[in-house]
């Protein structure tokens, strides 16, 4: 599955994981990417991140400008796309 993601300046999604591998490339603006247990990384236009299956992560736009990214998710058929991370 491929999709284009638009992130206005706002808090991002909650921590979650996927039933498959994900690649995300920033095409405009910047995204703050955080994998659980690791320091946050700011990804700028032209930069990408590979997110292995089951990695708990989130994206945020902490800048003052909108952001656009393209995501590619290779997931298991008939499984949910997103799995919310347990609280804690």
PDB file of N, CA, C and O in Angstrom:
ATOM      1  N   UNK A   1       0.844  -1.158   0.000  1.00  0.00           N
ATOM      2  CA  UNK A   1       0.000   0.000   0.000  1.00  0.00           C
ATOM      3  C   UNK A   1       0.897   1.230   0.000  1.00  0.00           C
ATOM      4  O   UNK A   1       1.866   1.308   0.755  1.00  0.00           O
ATOM      5  N   UNK A   2       0.563   2.181  -0.851  1.00  0.00           N
ATOM      6  CA  UNK A   2       1.299   3.439  -0.904  1.00  0.00           C
ATOM      7  C   UNK A   2       0.326   4.567  -0.639  1.00  0.00           C
ATOM      8  O   UNK A   2      -0.802   4.552  -1.132  1.00  0.00           O
ATOM      9  N   UNK A   3       0.763   5.553   0.145  1.00  0.00           N
ATOM     10  CA  UNK A   3      -0.097   6.702   0.392  1.00  0.00           C
ATOM     11  C   UNK A   3       0.749   7.945   0.581  1.00  0.00           C
ATOM     12  O   UNK A   3       1.919   7.877   0.959  1.00  0.00           O
ATOM     13  N   UNK A   4       0.126   9.084   0.309  1.00  0.00           N
ATOM     14  CA  UNK A   4       0.771  10.370   0.550  1.00  0.00           C
ATOM     15  C   UNK A   4       0.211  10.916   1.856  1.00  0.00           C
ATOM     16  O   UNK A   4      -1.004  10.944   2.056  1.00  0.00           O
ATOM     17  N   UNK A   5       1.079  11.337   2.720  1.00  0.00           N
ATOM     18  CA  UNK A   5       0.723  11.797   4.054  1.00  0.00           C
ATOM     19  C   UNK A   5       0.907  13.304   4.120  1.00  0.00           C
ATOM     20  O   UNK A   5       1.961  13.817   3.743  1.00  0.00           O
ATOM     21  N   UNK A   6      -0.112  14.023   4.597  1.00  0.00           N
ATOM     22  CA  UNK A   6      -0.039  15.465   4.800  1.00  0.00           C
ATOM     23  C   UNK A   6      -0.132  15.713   6.300  1.00  0.00           C
ATOM     24  O   UNK A   6      -1.105  15.311   6.939  1.00  0.00           O
ATOM     25  N   UNK A   7       0.858  16.362   6.853  1.00  0.00           N
ATOM     26  CA  UNK A   7       0.870  16.645   8.285  1.00  0.00           C
ATOM     27  C   UNK A   7       0.897  18.152   8.513  1.00  0.00           C
ATOM     28  O   UNK A   7       1.931  18.786   8.305  1.00  0.00           O
ATOM     29  N   UNK A   8      -0.217  18.732   8.935  1.00  0.00           N
ATOM     30  CA  UNK A   8      -0.159  20.145   9.316  1.00  0.00           C
ATOM     31  C   UNK A   8       0.660  20.280  10.601  1.00  0.00           C
ATOM     32  O   UNK A   8       1.017  19.281  11.226  1.00  0.00           O
ATOM     33  N   UNK A   9       0.948  21.499  10.981  1.00  0.00           N
ATOM     34  CA  UNK A   9       1.663  21.723  12.233  1.00  0.00           C
ATOM     35  C   UNK A   9       0.717  21.401  13.382  1.00  0.00           C
ATOM     36  O   UNK A   9      -0.186  22.175  13.700  1.00  0.00           O
ATOM     37  N   UNK A  10       0.939  20.243  13.998  1.00  0.00           N
ATOM     38  CA  UNK A  10       0.097  19.785  15.107  1.00  0.00           C
ATOM     39  C   UNK A  10       0.762  18.578  15.734  1.00  0.00           C
ATOM     40  O   UNK A  10       1.696  18.013  15.165  1.00  0.00           O
ATOM     41  N   UNK A  11       0.283  18.177  16.912  1.00  0.00           N
ATOM     42  CA  UNK A  11       0.806  16.931  17.477  1.00  0.00           C
ATOM     43  C   UNK A  11       0.551  15.781  16.508  1.00  0.00           C
ATOM     44  O   UNK A  11      -0.462  15.768  15.809  1.00  0.00           O
ATOM     45  N   UNK A  12       1.447  14.839  16.467  1.00  0.00           N
ATOM     46  CA  UNK A  12       1.342  13.728  15.524  1.00  0.00           C
ATOM     47  C   UNK A  12       0.465  12.608  16.038  1.00  0.00           C
ATOM     48  O   UNK A  12      -0.301  12.757  16.990  1.00  0.00           O
ATOM     49  N   UNK A  13       0.609  11.486  15.369  1.00  0.00           N
ATOM     50  CA  UNK A  13      -0.156  10.313  15.756  1.00  0.00           C
ATOM     51  C   UNK A  13       0.435   9.699  17.029  1.00  0.00           C
ATOM     52  O   UNK A  13       1.570   9.997  17.403  1.00  0.00           O
ATOM     53  N   UNK A  14      -0.335   8.854  17.675  1.00  0.00           N
ATOM     54  CA  UNK A  14       0.161   8.160  18.854  1.00  0.00           C
ATOM     55  C   UNK A  14       1.116   7.043  18.456  1.00  0.00           C
ATOM     56  O   UNK A  14       1.195   6.669  17.286  1.00  0.00           O
ATOM     57  N   UNK A  15       1.830   6.524  19.424  1.00  0.00           N
ATOM     58  CA  UNK A  15       2.723   5.400  19.140  1.00  0.00           C
ATOM     59  C   UNK A  15       1.904   4.230  18.633  1.00  0.00           C
ATOM     60  O   UNK A  15       0.827   3.938  19.153  1.00  0.00           O
ATOM     61  N   UNK A  16       2.430   3.555  17.601  1.00  0.00           N
ATOM     62  CA  UNK A  16       1.735   2.437  16.979  1.00  0.00           C
ATOM     63  C   UNK A  16       2.764   1.571  16.250  1.00  0.00           C
ATOM     64  O   UNK A  16       3.942   1.921  16.173  1.00  0.00           O
ATOM     65  N   UNK A  17       2.305   0.447  15.722  1.00  0.00           N
ATOM     66  CA  UNK A  17       3.153  -0.406  14.886  1.00  0.00           C
ATOM     67  C   UNK A  17       2.322  -0.883  13.694  1.00  0.00           C
ATOM     68  O   UNK A  17       1.136  -0.570  13.587  1.00  0.00           O
ATOM     69  N   UNK A  18       2.959  -1.642  12.801  1.00  0.00           N
ATOM     70  CA  UNK A  18       2.292  -2.154  11.613  1.00  0.00           C
ATOM     71  C   UNK A  18       2.583  -3.639  11.439  1.00  0.00           C
ATOM     72  O   UNK A  18       3.603  -4.145  11.908  1.00  0.00           O
ATOM     73  N   UNK A  19       1.669  -4.329  10.757  1.00  0.00           N
ATOM     74  CA  UNK A  19       1.846  -5.743  10.396  1.00  0.00           C
ATOM     75  C   UNK A  19       2.637  -5.841   9.100  1.00  0.00           C
ATOM     76  O   UNK A  19       2.205  -6.509   8.160  1.00  0.00           O
ATOM     77  N   UNK A  20       3.761  -5.200   9.039  1.00  0.00           N
ATOM     78  CA  UNK A  20       4.587  -5.231   7.836  1.00  0.00           C
ATOM     79  C   UNK A  20       5.658  -4.169   7.891  1.00  0.00           C
ATOM     80  O   UNK A  20       5.720  -3.368   8.824  1.00  0.00           O
ATOM     81  N   UNK A  21       6.503  -4.174   6.873  1.00  0.00           N
ATOM     82  CA  UNK A  21       7.600  -3.213   6.777  1.00  0.00           C
ATOM     83  C   UNK A  21       7.098  -1.919   6.148  1.00  0.00           C
ATOM     84  O   UNK A  21       6.212  -1.931   5.294  1.00  0.00           O
ATOM     85  N   UNK A  22       7.680  -0.801   6.585  1.00  0.00           N
ATOM     86  CA  UNK A  22       7.252   0.515   6.108  1.00  0.00           C
ATOM     87  C   UNK A  22       8.479   1.341   5.738  1.00  0.00           C
ATOM     88  O   UNK A  22       9.507   1.297   6.413  1.00  0.00           O
ATOM     89  N   UNK A  23       8.343   2.098   4.643  1.00  0.00           N
ATOM     90  CA  UNK A  23       9.333   3.080   4.233  1.00  0.00           C
ATOM     91  C   UNK A  23       8.616   4.412   4.138  1.00  0.00           C
ATOM     92  O   UNK A  23       7.484   4.476   3.658  1.00  0.00           O
ATOM     93  N   UNK A  24       9.255   5.464   4.585  1.00  0.00           N
ATOM     94  CA  UNK A  24       8.647   6.795   4.543  1.00  0.00           C
ATOM     95  C   UNK A  24       9.698   7.791   4.075  1.00  0.00           C
ATOM     96  O   UNK A  24      10.802   7.836   4.617  1.00  0.00           O
ATOM     97  N   UNK A  25       9.353   8.594   3.060  1.00  0.00           N
ATOM     98  CA  UNK A  25      10.257   9.624   2.554  1.00  0.00           C
ATOM     99  C   UNK A  25       9.545  10.966   2.649  1.00  0.00           C
ATOM    100  O   UNK A  25       8.380  11.096   2.273  1.00  0.00           O
ATOM    101  N   UNK A  26      10.261  11.957   3.155  1.00  0.00           N
ATOM    102  CA  UNK A  26       9.722  13.309   3.282  1.00  0.00           C
ATOM    103  C   UNK A  26       9.949  14.014   1.951  1.00  0.00           C
ATOM    104  O   UNK A  26      11.072  14.052   1.446  1.00  0.00           O
ATOM    105  N   UNK A  27       8.872  14.577   1.378  1.00  0.00           N
ATOM    106  CA  UNK A  27       9.021  15.286   0.107  1.00  0.00           C
ATOM    107  C   UNK A  27       8.883  16.801   0.258  1.00  0.00           C
ATOM    108  O   UNK A  27       9.236  17.554  -0.650  1.00  0.00           O
ATOM    109  N   UNK A  28       8.369  17.245   1.408  1.00  0.00           N
ATOM    110  CA  UNK A  28       8.279  18.683   1.688  1.00  0.00           C
ATOM    111  C   UNK A  28       8.199  18.871   3.196  1.00  0.00           C
ATOM    112  O   UNK A  28       7.490  18.126   3.874  1.00  0.00           O
ATOM    113  N   UNK A  29       8.911  19.850   3.726  1.00  0.00           N
ATOM    114  CA  UNK A  29       8.866  20.126   5.160  1.00  0.00           C
ATOM    115  C   UNK A  29       9.753  19.170   5.938  1.00  0.00           C
ATOM    116  O   UNK A  29      10.793  18.730   5.448  1.00  0.00           O
ATOM    117  N   UNK A  30       9.328  18.851   7.164  1.00  0.00           N
ATOM    118  CA  UNK A  30      10.093  17.931   8.005  1.00  0.00           C
ATOM    119  C   UNK A  30       9.167  17.180   8.950  1.00  0.00           C
ATOM    120  O   UNK A  30       8.101  17.664   9.332  1.00  0.00           O
ATOM    121  N   UNK A  31       9.606  15.993   9.310  1.00  0.00           N
ATOM    122  CA  UNK A  31       8.870  15.128  10.233  1.00  0.00           C
ATOM    123  C   UNK A  31       9.804  14.768  11.375  1.00  0.00           C
ATOM    124  O   UNK A  31      10.976  14.460  11.159  1.00  0.00           O
ATOM    125  N   UNK A  32       9.279  14.808  12.585  1.00  0.00           N
ATOM    126  CA  UNK A  32      10.013  14.276  13.726  1.00  0.00           C
ATOM    127  C   UNK A  32       9.560  12.837  13.905  1.00  0.00           C
ATOM    128  O   UNK A  32       8.413  12.576  14.268  1.00  0.00           O
ATOM    129  N   UNK A  33      10.472  11.903  13.648  1.00  0.00           N
ATOM    130  CA  UNK A  33      10.193  10.470  13.730  1.00  0.00           C
ATOM    131  C   UNK A  33      10.777   9.937  15.022  1.00  0.00           C
ATOM    132  O   UNK A  33      11.940  10.196  15.331  1.00  0.00           O
ATOM    133  N   UNK A  34       9.979   9.189  15.786  1.00  0.00           N
ATOM    134  CA  UNK A  34      10.452   8.593  17.028  1.00  0.00           C
ATOM    135  C   UNK A  34      10.103   7.120  17.048  1.00  0.00           C
ATOM    136  O   UNK A  34       8.933   6.757  16.925  1.00  0.00           O
ATOM    137  N   UNK A  35      11.105   6.265  17.202  1.00  0.00           N
ATOM    138  CA  UNK A  35      10.901   4.844  17.458  1.00  0.00           C
ATOM    139  C   UNK A  35      11.037   4.666  18.967  1.00  0.00           C
ATOM    140  O   UNK A  35      11.946   5.218  19.586  1.00  0.00           O
ATOM    141  N   UNK A  36      10.134   3.899  19.545  1.00  0.00           N
ATOM    142  CA  UNK A  36      10.111   3.737  21.001  1.00  0.00           C
ATOM    143  C   UNK A  36      11.479   3.285  21.515  1.00  0.00           C
ATOM    144  O   UNK A  36      12.073   2.340  20.994  1.00  0.00           O
ATOM    145  N   UNK A  37      11.966   3.980  22.549  1.00  0.00           N
ATOM    146  CA  UNK A  37      13.243   3.648  23.161  1.00  0.00           C
ATOM    147  C   UNK A  37      14.443   4.282  22.478  1.00  0.00           C
ATOM    148  O   UNK A  37      15.579   4.048  22.891  1.00  0.00           O
ATOM    149  N   UNK A  38      14.214   5.088  21.432  1.00  0.00           N
ATOM    150  CA  UNK A  38      15.313   5.733  20.714  1.00  0.00           C
ATOM    151  C   UNK A  38      15.088   7.234  20.695  1.00  0.00           C
ATOM    152  O   UNK A  38      13.951   7.685  20.836  1.00  0.00           O
ATOM    153  N   UNK A  39      16.144   8.020  20.525  1.00  0.00           N
ATOM    154  CA  UNK A  39      15.959   9.473  20.428  1.00  0.00           C
ATOM    155  C   UNK A  39      15.190   9.830  19.156  1.00  0.00           C
ATOM    156  O   UNK A  39      15.282   9.126  18.150  1.00  0.00           O
ATOM    157  N   UNK A  40      14.445  10.908  19.205  1.00  0.00           N
ATOM    158  CA  UNK A  40      13.704  11.392  18.037  1.00  0.00           C
ATOM    159  C   UNK A  40      14.683  11.838  16.960  1.00  0.00           C
ATOM    160  O   UNK A  40      15.775  12.320  17.261  1.00  0.00           O
ATOM    161  N   UNK A  41      14.279  11.670  15.688  1.00  0.00           N
ATOM    162  CA  UNK A  41      15.081  12.094  14.545  1.00  0.00           C
ATOM    163  C   UNK A  41      14.240  13.041  13.695  1.00  0.00           C
ATOM    164  O   UNK A  41      13.070  12.766  13.430  1.00  0.00           O
ATOM    165  N   UNK A  42      14.826  14.142  13.271  1.00  0.00           N
ATOM    166  CA  UNK A  42      14.141  15.069  12.372  1.00  0.00           C
ATOM    167  C   UNK A  42      14.527  14.689  10.951  1.00  0.00           C
ATOM    168  O   UNK A  42      15.704  14.703  10.592  1.00  0.00           O
ATOM    169  N   UNK A  43      13.518  14.346  10.141  1.00  0.00           N
ATOM    170  CA  UNK A  43      13.718  13.986   8.743  1.00  0.00           C
ATOM    171  C   UNK A  43      13.273  15.162   7.885  1.00  0.00           C
ATOM    172  O   UNK A  43      12.145  15.638   8.015  1.00  0.00           O
ATOM    173  N   UNK A  44      14.155  15.630   7.010  1.00  0.00           N
ATOM    174  CA  UNK A  44      13.856  16.777   6.128  1.00  0.00           C
ATOM    175  C   UNK A  44      13.624  16.272   4.708  1.00  0.00           C
ATOM    176  O   UNK A  44      13.872  15.105   4.404  1.00  0.00           O
ATOM    177  N   UNK A  45      13.149  17.159   3.847  1.00  0.00           N
ATOM    178  CA  UNK A  45      12.848  16.794   2.463  1.00  0.00           C
ATOM    179  C   UNK A  45      14.013  16.026   1.844  1.00  0.00           C
ATOM    180  O   UNK A  45      15.165  16.450   1.918  1.00  0.00           O
ATOM    181  N   UNK A  46      13.686  14.879   1.228  1.00  0.00           N
ATOM    182  CA  UNK A  46      14.692  14.026   0.601  1.00  0.00           C
ATOM    183  C   UNK A  46      15.215  12.929   1.512  1.00  0.00           C
ATOM    184  O   UNK A  46      15.883  12.010   1.037  1.00  0.00           O
ATOM    185  N   UNK A  47      14.932  12.995   2.804  1.00  0.00           N
ATOM    186  CA  UNK A  47      15.400  11.972   3.743  1.00  0.00           C
ATOM    187  C   UNK A  47      14.289  10.944   3.961  1.00  0.00           C
ATOM    188  O   UNK A  47      13.104  11.233   3.792  1.00  0.00           O
ATOM    189  N   UNK A  48      14.711   9.734   4.342  1.00  0.00           N
ATOM    190  CA  UNK A  48      13.734   8.666   4.530  1.00  0.00           C
ATOM    191  C   UNK A  48      14.083   7.830   5.746  1.00  0.00           C
ATOM    192  O   UNK A  48      15.173   7.930   6.309  1.00  0.00           O
ATOM    193  N   UNK A  49      13.125   7.005   6.131  1.00  0.00           N
ATOM    194  CA  UNK A  49      13.335   6.078   7.229  1.00  0.00           C
ATOM    195  C   UNK A  49      12.697   4.739   6.847  1.00  0.00           C
ATOM    196  O   UNK A  49      11.623   4.696   6.247  1.00  0.00           O
ATOM    197  N   UNK A  50      13.375   3.660   7.203  1.00  0.00           N
ATOM    198  CA  UNK A  50      12.833   2.303   7.070  1.00  0.00           C
ATOM    199  C   UNK A  50      12.368   1.873   8.454  1.00  0.00           C
ATOM    200  O   UNK A  50      13.114   1.981   9.427  1.00  0.00           O
ATOM    201  N   UNK A  51      11.138   1.389   8.539  1.00  0.00           N
ATOM    202  CA  UNK A  51      10.556   1.004   9.822  1.00  0.00           C
ATOM    203  C   UNK A  51      10.221  -0.489   9.756  1.00  0.00           C
ATOM    204  O   UNK A  51       9.235  -0.866   9.123  1.00  0.00           O
ATOM    205  N   UNK A  52      11.023  -1.344  10.398  1.00  0.00           N
ATOM    206  CA  UNK A  52      10.754  -2.779  10.332  1.00  0.00           C
ATOM    207  C   UNK A  52       9.415  -3.155  10.978  1.00  0.00           C
ATOM    208  O   UNK A  52       8.932  -2.480  11.886  1.00  0.00           O
ATOM    209  N   UNK A  53       8.848  -4.222  10.496  1.00  0.00           N
ATOM    210  CA  UNK A  53       7.609  -4.787  11.030  1.00  0.00           C
ATOM    211  C   UNK A  53       7.640  -4.811  12.559  1.00  0.00           C
ATOM    212  O   UNK A  53       8.628  -5.225  13.165  1.00  0.00           O
ATOM    213  N   UNK A  54       6.537  -4.357  13.172  1.00  0.00           N
ATOM    214  CA  UNK A  54       6.396  -4.428  14.621  1.00  0.00           C
ATOM    215  C   UNK A  54       7.079  -3.322  15.409  1.00  0.00           C
ATOM    216  O   UNK A  54       6.936  -3.271  16.631  1.00  0.00           O
ATOM    217  N   UNK A  55       7.819  -2.434  14.747  1.00  0.00           N
ATOM    218  CA  UNK A  55       8.501  -1.340  15.445  1.00  0.00           C
ATOM    219  C   UNK A  55       7.463  -0.334  15.945  1.00  0.00           C
ATOM    220  O   UNK A  55       6.657   0.167  15.160  1.00  0.00           O
ATOM    221  N   UNK A  56       7.478  -0.043  17.217  1.00  0.00           N
ATOM    222  CA  UNK A  56       6.566   0.959  17.783  1.00  0.00           C
ATOM    223  C   UNK A  56       7.169   2.332  17.516  1.00  0.00           C
ATOM    224  O   UNK A  56       8.310   2.605  17.889  1.00  0.00           O
ATOM    225  N   UNK A  57       6.384   3.198  16.863  1.00  0.00           N
ATOM    226  CA  UNK A  57       6.899   4.489  16.403  1.00  0.00           C
ATOM    227  C   UNK A  57       5.771   5.501  16.287  1.00  0.00           C
ATOM    228  O   UNK A  57       4.597   5.173  16.462  1.00  0.00           O
ATOM    229  N   UNK A  58       6.157   6.754  15.984  1.00  0.00           N
ATOM    230  CA  UNK A  58       5.193   7.823  15.717  1.00  0.00           C
ATOM    231  C   UNK A  58       5.849   8.902  14.868  1.00  0.00           C
ATOM    232  O   UNK A  58       7.075   8.989  14.795  1.00  0.00           O
ATOM    233  N   UNK A  59       5.014   9.731  14.219  1.00  0.00           N
ATOM    234  CA  UNK A  59       5.459  10.878  13.424  1.00  0.00           C
ATOM    235  C   UNK A  59       4.799  12.131  13.969  1.00  0.00           C
ATOM    236  O   UNK A  59       3.638  12.114  14.376  1.00  0.00           O
ATOM    237  N   UNK A  60       5.556  13.213  13.970  1.00  0.00           N
ATOM    238  CA  UNK A  60       5.012  14.509  14.381  1.00  0.00           C
ATOM    239  C   UNK A  60       5.552  15.589  13.448  1.00  0.00           C
ATOM    240  O   UNK A  60       6.648  15.461  12.902  1.00  0.00           O
ATOM    241  N   UNK A  61       4.779  16.641  13.276  1.00  0.00           N
ATOM    242  CA  UNK A  61       5.258  17.827  12.575  1.00  0.00           C
ATOM    243  C   UNK A  61       5.387  18.924  13.625  1.00  0.00           C
ATOM    244  O   UNK A  61       4.396  19.531  14.030  1.00  0.00           O
ATOM    245  N   UNK A  62       6.622  19.171  14.061  1.00  0.00           N
ATOM    246  CA  UNK A  62       6.864  20.188  15.078  1.00  0.00           C
ATOM    247  C   UNK A  62       7.296  21.513  14.465  1.00  0.00           C
ATOM    248  O   UNK A  62       7.615  22.457  15.188  1.00  0.00           O
ATOM    249  N   UNK A  63       7.309  21.591  13.140  1.00  0.00           N
ATOM    250  CA  UNK A  63       7.727  22.819  12.469  1.00  0.00           C
ATOM    251  C   UNK A  63       6.543  23.766  12.327  1.00  0.00           C
ATOM    252  O   UNK A  63       5.428  23.455  12.745  1.00  0.00           O
ATOM    253  N   UNK A  64       6.803  24.924  11.731  1.00  0.00           N
ATOM    254  CA  UNK A  64       5.751  25.914  11.503  1.00  0.00           C
ATOM    255  C   UNK A  64       5.153  25.808  10.109  1.00  0.00           C
ATOM    256  O   UNK A  64       4.364  26.667   9.714  1.00  0.00           O
ATOM    257  N   UNK A  65       5.509  24.781   9.358  1.00  0.00           N
ATOM    258  CA  UNK A  65       5.033  24.635   7.974  1.00  0.00           C
ATOM    259  C   UNK A  65       4.424  23.248   7.781  1.00  0.00           C
ATOM    260  O   UNK A  65       4.763  22.314   8.508  1.00  0.00           O
ATOM    261  N   UNK A  66       3.524  23.112   6.801  1.00  0.00           N
ATOM    262  CA  UNK A  66       2.973  21.796   6.512  1.00  0.00           C
ATOM    263  C   UNK A  66       4.059  20.853   5.987  1.00  0.00           C
ATOM    264  O   UNK A  66       5.090  21.300   5.483  1.00  0.00           O
ATOM    265  N   UNK A  67       3.824  19.586   6.106  1.00  0.00           N
ATOM    266  CA  UNK A  67       4.751  18.555   5.664  1.00  0.00           C
ATOM    267  C   UNK A  67       4.025  17.573   4.764  1.00  0.00           C
ATOM    268  O   UNK A  67       2.852  17.267   4.974  1.00  0.00           O
ATOM    269  N   UNK A  68       4.744  17.079   3.748  1.00  0.00           N
ATOM    270  CA  UNK A  68       4.214  16.003   2.915  1.00  0.00           C
ATOM    271  C   UNK A  68       5.237  14.879   2.869  1.00  0.00           C
ATOM    272  O   UNK A  68       6.441  15.119   2.772  1.00  0.00           O
ATOM    273  N   UNK A  69       4.741  13.653   2.940  1.00  0.00           N
ATOM    274  CA  UNK A  69       5.607  12.482   2.873  1.00  0.00           C
ATOM    275  C   UNK A  69       4.889  11.402   2.083  1.00  0.00           C
ATOM    276  O   UNK A  69       3.663  11.408   1.966  1.00  0.00           O
ATOM    277  N   UNK A  70       5.664  10.482   1.548  1.00  0.00           N
ATOM    278  CA  UNK A  70       5.106   9.313   0.887  1.00  0.00           C
ATOM    279  C   UNK A  70       5.495   8.101   1.717  1.00  0.00           C
ATOM    280  O   UNK A  70       6.654   7.937   2.095  1.00  0.00           O
ATOM    281  N   UNK A  71       4.507   7.254   1.995  1.00  0.00           N
ATOM    282  CA  UNK A  71       4.732   6.035   2.766  1.00  0.00           C
ATOM    283  C   UNK A  71       4.435   4.825   1.898  1.00  0.00           C
ATOM    284  O   UNK A  71       3.476   4.821   1.126  1.00  0.00           O
ATOM    285  N   UNK A  72       5.263   3.801   2.031  1.00  0.00           N
ATOM    286  CA  UNK A  72       5.034   2.516   1.398  1.00  0.00           C
ATOM    287  C   UNK A  72       4.990   1.484   2.512  1.00  0.00           C
ATOM    288  O   UNK A  72       5.926   1.371   3.304  1.00  0.00           O
ATOM    289  N   UNK A  73       3.906   0.739   2.569  1.00  0.00           N
ATOM    290  CA  UNK A  73       3.713  -0.261   3.625  1.00  0.00           C
ATOM    291  C   UNK A  73       3.441  -1.594   2.960  1.00  0.00           C
ATOM    292  O   UNK A  73       2.457  -1.737   2.234  1.00  0.00           O
ATOM    293  N   UNK A  74       4.300  -2.568   3.197  1.00  0.00           N
ATOM    294  CA  UNK A  74       4.095  -3.935   2.725  1.00  0.00           C
ATOM    295  C   UNK A  74       3.594  -4.712   3.930  1.00  0.00           C
ATOM    296  O   UNK A  74       4.372  -5.067   4.815  1.00  0.00           O
ATOM    297  N   UNK A  75       2.271  -4.979   3.962  1.00  0.00           N
ATOM    298  CA  UNK A  75       1.669  -5.578   5.159  1.00  0.00           C
ATOM    299  C   UNK A  75       1.038  -6.913   4.840  1.00  0.00           C
ATOM    300  O   UNK A  75       0.831  -7.267   3.679  1.00  0.00           O
ATOM    301  N   UNK A  76       0.738  -7.643   5.895  1.00  0.00           N
ATOM    302  CA  UNK A  76       0.067  -8.927   5.758  1.00  0.00           C
ATOM    303  C   UNK A  76      -1.353  -8.721   5.248  1.00  0.00           C
ATOM    304  O   UNK A  76      -2.063  -7.828   5.711  1.00  0.00           O
ATOM    305  N   UNK A  77      -1.759  -9.542   4.303  1.00  0.00           N
ATOM    306  CA  UNK A  77      -3.114  -9.475   3.754  1.00  0.00           C
ATOM    307  C   UNK A  77      -4.132  -9.762   4.849  1.00  0.00           C
ATOM    308  O   UNK A  77      -3.920 -10.631   5.695  1.00  0.00           O
ATOM    309  N   UNK A  78      -5.227  -9.031   4.827  1.00  0.00           N
ATOM    310  CA  UNK A  78      -6.340  -9.213   5.763  1.00  0.00           C
ATOM    311  C   UNK A  78      -5.975  -8.938   7.224  1.00  0.00           C
ATOM    312  O   UNK A  78      -6.651  -9.428   8.128  1.00  0.00           O
ATOM    313  N   UNK A  79      -4.931  -8.173   7.462  1.00  0.00           N
ATOM    314  CA  UNK A  79      -4.553  -7.754   8.816  1.00  0.00           C
ATOM    315  C   UNK A  79      -4.769  -6.247   8.913  1.00  0.00           C
ATOM    316  O   UNK A  79      -4.730  -5.556   7.895  1.00  0.00           O
ATOM    317  N   UNK A  80      -4.996  -5.728  10.117  1.00  0.00           N
ATOM    318  CA  UNK A  80      -5.150  -4.269  10.246  1.00  0.00           C
ATOM    319  C   UNK A  80      -3.872  -3.550   9.846  1.00  0.00           C
ATOM    320  O   UNK A  80      -2.768  -4.065  10.023  1.00  0.00           O
ATOM    321  N   UNK A  81      -4.041  -2.351   9.304  1.00  0.00           N
ATOM    322  CA  UNK A  81      -2.886  -1.560   8.880  1.00  0.00           C
ATOM    323  C   UNK A  81      -2.097  -1.061  10.082  1.00  0.00           C
ATOM    324  O   UNK A  81      -0.867  -1.107  10.077  1.00  0.00           O
ATOM    325  N   UNK A  82      -2.792  -0.585  11.115  1.00  0.00           N
ATOM    326  CA  UNK A  82      -2.151   0.039  12.259  1.00  0.00           C
ATOM    327  C   UNK A  82      -2.587  -0.649  13.536  1.00  0.00           C
ATOM    328  O   UNK A  82      -3.762  -0.974  13.712  1.00  0.00           O
ATOM    329  N   UNK A  83      -1.618  -0.871  14.437  1.00  0.00           N
ATOM    330  CA  UNK A  83      -1.886  -1.461  15.744  1.00  0.00           C
ATOM    331  C   UNK A  83      -1.463  -0.425  16.794  1.00  0.00           C
ATOM    332  O   UNK A  83      -0.272  -0.141  16.919  1.00  0.00           O
ATOM    333  N   UNK A  84      -2.411   0.145  17.551  1.00  0.00           N
ATOM    334  CA  UNK A  84      -2.030   1.110  18.590  1.00  0.00           C
ATOM    335  C   UNK A  84      -1.093   0.452  19.621  1.00  0.00           C
ATOM    336  O   UNK A  84      -1.273  -0.710  19.987  1.00  0.00           O
ATOM    337  N   UNK A  85      -0.109   1.206  20.072  1.00  0.00           N
ATOM    338  CA  UNK A  85       0.805   0.688  21.099  1.00  0.00           C
ATOM    339  C   UNK A  85       0.078   0.660  22.443  1.00  0.00           C
ATOM    340  O   UNK A  85      -0.742   1.531  22.733  1.00  0.00           O
ATOM    341  N   UNK A  86       0.388  -0.351  23.259  1.00  0.00           N
ATOM    342  CA  UNK A  86      -0.227  -0.382  24.588  1.00  0.00           C
ATOM    343  C   UNK A  86       0.227   0.826  25.412  1.00  0.00           C
ATOM    344  O   UNK A  86       1.358   1.286  25.256  1.00  0.00           O
ATOM    345  N   UNK A  87      -0.636   1.339  26.282  1.00  0.00           N
ATOM    346  CA  UNK A  87      -0.241   2.465  27.127  1.00  0.00           C
ATOM    347  C   UNK A  87       0.935   2.091  28.017  1.00  0.00           C
ATOM    348  O   UNK A  87       1.106   0.934  28.399  1.00  0.00           O
ATOM    349  N   UNK A  88       1.728   3.081  28.333  1.00  0.00           N
ATOM    350  CA  UNK A  88       2.778   2.798  29.280  1.00  0.00           C
ATOM    351  C   UNK A  88       3.998   3.484  28.924  1.00  0.00           C
ATOM    352  O   UNK A  88       5.004   3.358  29.623  1.00  0.00           O
TER     353      UNK A  88
END
